[in-house]
Amino acid sequence: MNFLFRLRRSITALALCAAAATPALAEQPLTIGLIPAEDSQAMIESSRQVLAKLEQQLGMPVKPFVATDYNGVIEALRSKKLDVAYLGPFSYVLANSVADVEAFAVAVTKKTGQSAYKSVIIARKDSGIASTADLKRRTFAFVDPTSASGHLFPKSGLLQAGYDPDTYFSRVIFSGSHDASILAVANKKVDAAAVADRILASAIAKGQVKADELEIVWSSQPIPESPMVWRKDLDPALKAKIAKALAGVKDLPWGDQGVLDGFQPTNDAAYNVVRDTAKLLQLDLRSMK
């Protein structure tokens, strides 16, 4: 009788330990890195609803991380401090070359129904700048050395038009974010800047700048949309859950992306156009890590 009592007590204790251990496992967060299109707090706030929905569908905490620049997110991926990240097209190509990551999904918005966007060069309408030919000896802002729409594609476009960005402008700065570049033009800190078209549209919609004060003087070819990437060594079951959860994230605003209509699958080959542009610029990706 004493033996049966002790056995039941042992089984009960084991069951209680197992029950206590289950929440602990569920509390392991999924860490997600976000590119600094805006300042860190604004980026987290604009992603709040999407992250909350993702957390709900995954059944696990989701912890956002925004670095001060693109390389900060790439380094966090490489050191395995992040599981998943939202990267720009070029920063993804760079991350793919120095860290064990791969693109797996891109956002689709209800407004465009597309998974591509463009780089644009903007100037104030009262600046006297109406084309790239008017940019000579002007001040100019790129976003970040590893930004596709804020550096790589506009630089390539200028070179193809016969202008060397290294000597064409009187002064060049890297602002750190698309919003900062847009405001720099609006506030006459620089004469022109290269930014993503959808981020410009978002800044106008939010009242940060006035559409009638700015004009687009150049536009790029379509650029493959900023991808969601994951570390290749993540558990396959977790990858499947993440992809399924993102596909179901709809009817929610996500920063400059607008209202989402889910995420569709993508792969590394979709970003070969970015690699080709990097080759045109003779960029050594590994030297930029």
C-alpha positions as CSV (number, residue, x, y, z in Angstrom):
1,M,0.0,0.0,0.0
2,N,2.8,2.4,0.9
3,F,4.5,1.4,-2.4
4,L,1.5,2.3,-4.5
5,F,1.1,5.6,-2.6
6,R,4.7,6.5,-3.2
7,L,4.4,5.5,-6.9
8,R,1.3,7.6,-7.4
9,R,3.0,10.6,-5.7
10,S,6.0,10.2,-8.0
11,I,3.9,10.1,-11.1
12,T,2.0,13.2,-9.9
13,A,5.2,15.0,-9.3
14,L,6.6,14.2,-12.7
15,A,3.3,15.4,-14.3
16,L,3.5,18.6,-12.4
17,C,7.2,19.1,-13.5
18,A,6.2,18.5,-17.1
19,A,3.3,20.9,-17.0
20,A,5.6,23.5,-15.5
21,A,8.2,23.0,-18.2
22,T,5.8,23.4,-21.1
23,P,5.1,27.2,-20.6
24,A,8.9,27.7,-20.2
25,L,9.4,26.3,-23.7
26,A,6.6,28.3,-25.1
27,E,8.1,31.5,-23.6
28,Q,11.2,31.2,-25.8
29,P,10.8,34.2,-28.1
30,L,11.1,34.4,-31.8
31,T,13.5,37.3,-32.4
32,I,12.8,39.4,-35.5
33,G,15.1,42.1,-36.9
34,L,13.6,45.2,-38.7
35,I,15.5,47.4,-41.1
36,P,15.7,51.0,-40.0
37,A,13.4,52.6,-42.5
38,E,12.3,54.9,-39.7
39,D,13.8,55.5,-36.2
40,S,13.7,52.4,-34.0
41,Q,10.7,53.3,-31.9
42,A,8.7,54.3,-35.0
43,M,9.6,51.2,-36.8
44,I,8.6,49.0,-33.9
45,E,5.3,50.9,-33.5
46,S,4.4,50.7,-37.2
47,S,5.0,46.9,-37.0
48,R,3.2,46.4,-33.7
49,Q,-0.1,45.0,-35.1
50,V,1.7,42.6,-37.5
51,L,4.0,41.3,-34.8
52,A,1.1,40.9,-32.4
53,K,-0.8,38.9,-35.1
54,L,2.3,36.8,-35.8
55,E,2.7,36.1,-32.1
56,Q,-0.9,35.0,-31.8
57,Q,-0.7,32.7,-34.8
58,L,2.7,31.2,-33.7
59,G,1.7,30.8,-30.1
60,M,5.0,32.1,-28.9
61,P,6.4,35.5,-28.0
62,V,7.8,37.6,-30.8
63,K,10.6,40.1,-29.9
64,P,11.5,42.9,-32.3
65,F,14.9,44.4,-32.8
66,V,15.9,47.5,-34.8
67,A,19.5,48.4,-35.3
68,T,20.8,51.9,-36.1
69,D,21.8,50.7,-39.6
70,Y,21.3,47.8,-41.9
71,N,24.6,46.2,-41.0
72,G,23.5,46.0,-37.4
73,V,20.7,43.7,-38.4
74,I,23.0,41.6,-40.6
75,E,25.5,41.2,-37.8
76,A,22.8,40.1,-35.4
77,L,21.7,37.5,-37.9
78,R,25.3,36.3,-38.4
79,S,25.9,36.0,-34.6
80,K,22.5,34.1,-34.3
81,K,21.0,36.8,-32.1
82,L,18.1,36.9,-34.5
83,D,15.9,34.1,-36.0
84,V,14.1,36.1,-38.7
85,A,14.6,39.5,-40.2
86,Y,13.0,42.0,-42.6
87,L,15.7,43.2,-44.9
88,G,16.1,45.5,-47.9
89,P,16.9,43.7,-51.2
90,F,20.6,44.6,-51.1
91,S,21.0,44.1,-47.4
92,Y,19.6,40.7,-48.0
93,V,22.1,39.9,-50.7
94,L,24.8,41.1,-48.4
95,A,23.5,39.1,-45.5
96,N,23.3,36.0,-47.8
97,S,27.0,36.4,-48.6
98,V,28.2,36.7,-45.0
99,A,25.6,34.9,-42.9
100,D,23.8,31.6,-43.2
101,V,20.4,33.1,-44.2
102,E,17.9,32.8,-47.0
103,A,14.9,34.8,-48.2
104,F,11.5,33.0,-47.9
105,A,8.7,35.5,-48.1
106,V,7.7,39.0,-49.4
107,A,4.8,41.2,-48.4
108,V,1.9,41.8,-50.8
109,T,-0.2,44.9,-50.2
110,K,-3.8,45.4,-51.0
111,K,-3.1,48.7,-52.7
112,T,-0.6,47.4,-55.3
113,G,-1.1,43.6,-55.2
114,Q,2.6,43.5,-56.1
115,S,5.9,42.4,-54.5
116,A,8.1,45.1,-56.0
117,Y,8.7,48.8,-55.6
118,K,11.0,51.6,-57.0
119,S,13.7,53.9,-56.0
120,V,13.1,57.6,-56.7
121,I,15.2,60.7,-56.5
122,I,13.3,63.6,-55.0
123,A,13.9,67.4,-54.8
124,R,11.9,70.4,-53.7
125,K,9.9,72.0,-56.5
126,D,11.4,75.4,-55.6
127,S,15.0,74.0,-55.9
128,G,15.3,74.4,-59.7
129,I,16.0,70.7,-60.0
130,A,13.8,69.0,-62.7
131,S,16.1,66.2,-63.9
132,T,19.3,64.4,-63.0
133,A,21.2,66.8,-65.2
134,D,20.3,69.6,-62.7
135,L,21.9,67.7,-59.8
136,K,25.4,68.7,-60.7
137,R,27.3,70.3,-57.8
138,R,24.2,69.9,-55.6
139,T,24.1,68.3,-52.2
140,F,22.7,64.8,-52.1
141,A,21.5,62.2,-49.5
142,F,21.7,58.5,-49.9
143,V,20.2,56.4,-47.1
144,D,22.7,53.7,-46.3
145,P,25.5,52.0,-48.2
146,T,23.6,48.7,-48.2
147,S,20.2,50.2,-49.1
148,A,18.9,49.0,-52.5
149,S,16.5,51.9,-53.2
150,G,18.4,54.4,-51.0
151,H,21.8,53.8,-52.6
152,L,22.5,50.8,-54.9
153,F,19.8,51.4,-57.6
154,P,20.0,55.2,-57.8
155,K,23.8,55.1,-57.9
156,S,23.6,52.6,-60.8
157,G,21.0,54.7,-62.5
158,L,23.2,57.8,-62.3
159,L,26.1,55.9,-63.7
160,Q,24.1,54.6,-66.6
161,A,23.0,58.2,-67.3
162,G,26.6,59.2,-67.5
163,Y,27.0,60.8,-64.1
164,D,29.6,59.6,-61.6
165,P,28.0,60.0,-58.1
166,D,31.5,60.1,-56.5
167,T,32.3,63.4,-58.3
168,Y,28.9,64.7,-59.5
169,F,27.6,66.2,-56.3
170,S,29.1,69.0,-54.2
171,R,28.5,66.9,-51.0
172,V,27.0,63.5,-50.2
173,I,25.7,62.2,-46.9
174,F,24.2,58.9,-45.7
175,S,21.2,59.9,-43.6
176,G,20.6,56.4,-42.0
177,S,16.9,56.1,-42.9
178,H,14.5,56.9,-45.8
179,D,12.4,59.2,-43.5
180,A,15.6,61.2,-42.6
181,S,16.4,61.7,-46.3
182,I,12.9,62.8,-47.1
183,L,12.9,65.3,-44.3
184,A,16.4,66.5,-45.2
185,V,15.1,67.5,-48.6
186,A,11.8,69.0,-47.3
187,N,13.8,71.1,-44.7
188,K,16.4,72.2,-47.3
189,K,19.2,70.4,-45.5
190,V,20.1,68.7,-48.9
191,D,19.1,69.5,-52.4
192,A,18.0,66.0,-53.4
193,A,17.8,62.4,-52.1
194,A,17.2,58.9,-53.2
195,V,14.4,57.0,-51.3
196,A,11.9,54.2,-51.8
197,D,8.7,55.4,-53.5
198,R,6.4,53.6,-51.0
199,I,8.2,55.3,-48.1
200,L,7.8,58.6,-49.7
201,A,4.1,57.9,-50.2
202,S,3.8,56.9,-46.6
203,A,5.6,60.1,-45.4
204,I,3.1,62.2,-47.4
205,A,0.1,60.2,-46.2
206,K,1.2,60.8,-42.6
207,G,1.6,64.5,-43.1
208,Q,5.4,64.5,-42.6
209,V,5.9,66.3,-45.9
210,K,3.7,68.0,-48.4
211,A,3.3,66.4,-51.9
212,D,3.0,69.8,-53.6
213,E,6.4,70.8,-52.3
214,L,8.4,67.8,-53.7
215,E,8.9,66.3,-57.1
216,I,10.4,63.1,-58.4
217,V,13.2,63.8,-60.9
218,W,14.2,60.1,-61.5
219,S,12.7,56.7,-61.0
220,S,14.2,53.2,-61.2
221,Q,13.2,49.9,-62.7
222,P,11.1,47.7,-60.4
223,I,13.1,46.3,-57.4
224,P,12.1,43.0,-55.8
225,E,10.4,43.7,-52.6
226,S,12.2,43.6,-49.2
227,P,12.2,40.0,-48.1
228,M,11.6,38.2,-44.9
229,V,14.6,36.0,-44.2
230,W,15.4,33.3,-41.7
231,R,18.5,31.6,-40.5
232,K,18.9,28.4,-42.5
233,D,19.6,26.4,-39.3
234,L,16.2,27.1,-37.8
235,D,14.1,24.0,-37.0
236,P,12.2,23.0,-40.2
237,A,8.9,22.7,-38.2
238,L,9.4,26.2,-36.9
239,K,10.1,27.5,-40.4
240,A,6.9,25.9,-41.7
241,K,4.9,27.6,-38.8
242,I,6.5,31.0,-39.5
243,A,5.7,30.8,-43.3
244,K,2.1,29.7,-42.6
245,A,1.6,32.4,-40.0
246,L,2.9,35.2,-42.3
247,A,0.8,34.1,-45.2
248,G,-2.3,34.6,-42.9
249,V,-1.3,38.2,-41.9
250,K,-3.9,40.2,-43.8
251,D,-5.9,43.4,-43.4
252,L,-3.3,45.0,-41.1
253,P,-1.1,48.1,-41.7
254,W,2.6,47.6,-41.8
255,G,4.6,50.8,-41.9
256,D,5.3,52.1,-45.4
257,Q,4.0,48.8,-46.9
258,G,0.4,49.9,-46.4
259,V,-2.3,47.3,-45.6
260,L,-1.1,43.8,-46.0
261,D,-2.6,41.0,-48.1
262,G,-0.4,38.3,-46.7
263,F,3.1,37.3,-47.5
264,Q,3.9,35.2,-50.6
265,P,6.8,32.8,-51.0
266,T,10.1,34.0,-52.5
267,N,13.6,32.5,-52.9
268,D,17.2,33.6,-53.2
269,A,17.1,33.6,-57.1
270,A,14.6,36.5,-57.1
271,Y,17.4,38.8,-55.9
272,N,19.8,38.0,-58.8
273,V,18.8,41.4,-60.3
274,V,20.2,43.0,-57.2
275,R,23.4,41.0,-57.5
276,D,23.7,42.0,-61.1
277,T,23.4,45.7,-60.2
278,A,26.1,45.2,-57.5
279,K,28.4,43.8,-60.1
280,L,27.7,46.8,-62.4
281,L,28.9,49.0,-59.5
282,Q,31.9,46.7,-58.9
283,L,30.9,46.2,-55.3
284,D,32.7,43.6,-53.3
285,L,29.9,42.3,-51.0
286,R,32.2,40.7,-48.5
287,S,34.2,43.8,-48.0
288,M,31.0,45.6,-46.9
289,K,30.2,43.3,-44.0
